[in-house]
Amino acid sequence: MSFASLSDFLAMGHHGLYVWSAYGICLAVLALNVVAPILARKRYLQQEARRLRRENSK
């Protein structure tokens, strides 16, 4: 399929909203799959540091 202009490419034969929203959702899910474990590890390390400080202060 060839497109005459950039706006035709973005419209994708009147399916552009579906196509580009699907790409956007896919990109958001992939980003979440990268960021969530990083944040979870950070949160875990902070909790462990707090726990160790509590145990050492007793």
C-alpha positions as CSV (number, residue, x, y, z in Angstrom):
1,M,0.0,0.0,0.0
2,S,1.4,3.4,-0.9
3,F,0.3,6.7,0.4
4,A,0.2,10.0,-1.6
5,S,1.0,12.2,1.5
6,L,1.8,12.1,5.1
7,S,-1.8,12.8,6.1
8,D,-2.9,9.8,4.0
9,F,-0.3,7.7,5.8
10,L,-1.6,8.9,9.2
11,A,-5.2,8.4,8.2
12,M,-4.4,4.8,7.1
13,G,-7.5,4.6,4.9
14,H,-9.8,5.9,7.7
15,H,-8.4,3.3,10.1
16,G,-5.7,5.6,11.5
17,L,-7.4,6.1,14.9
18,Y,-7.5,2.4,15.5
19,V,-4.0,1.7,14.1
20,W,-2.2,4.6,16.0
21,S,-4.1,4.0,19.2
22,A,-3.1,0.3,19.1
23,Y,0.6,1.3,18.6
24,G,0.3,3.8,21.4
25,I,-1.3,1.2,23.8
26,C,1.4,-1.4,22.8
27,L,4.2,1.2,23.5
28,A,2.6,2.1,26.8
29,V,2.4,-1.6,27.9
30,L,6.0,-2.2,26.9
31,A,7.2,0.9,28.8
32,L,5.2,-0.3,31.8
33,N,6.9,-3.7,31.6
34,V,10.3,-2.0,31.8
35,V,9.5,0.6,34.5
36,A,7.4,-1.4,36.9
37,P,10.1,-3.9,37.9
38,I,12.6,-1.0,38.4
39,L,10.2,0.8,40.7
40,A,9.3,-2.4,42.5
41,R,13.0,-3.1,43.2
42,K,13.6,0.4,44.4
43,R,10.6,0.1,46.8
44,Y,11.8,-3.3,48.0
45,L,15.3,-2.0,48.7
46,Q,13.9,1.0,50.6
47,Q,11.7,-1.3,52.7
48,E,14.6,-3.6,53.5
49,A,16.8,-0.6,54.5
50,R,14.0,0.6,56.9
51,R,13.7,-2.9,58.3
52,L,17.4,-3.3,58.9
53,R,17.5,0.2,60.6
54,R,14.7,-0.9,62.9
55,E,16.4,-4.2,63.8
56,N,19.7,-2.5,64.5
57,S,18.1,0.2,66.7
58,K,16.6,-2.3,69.0
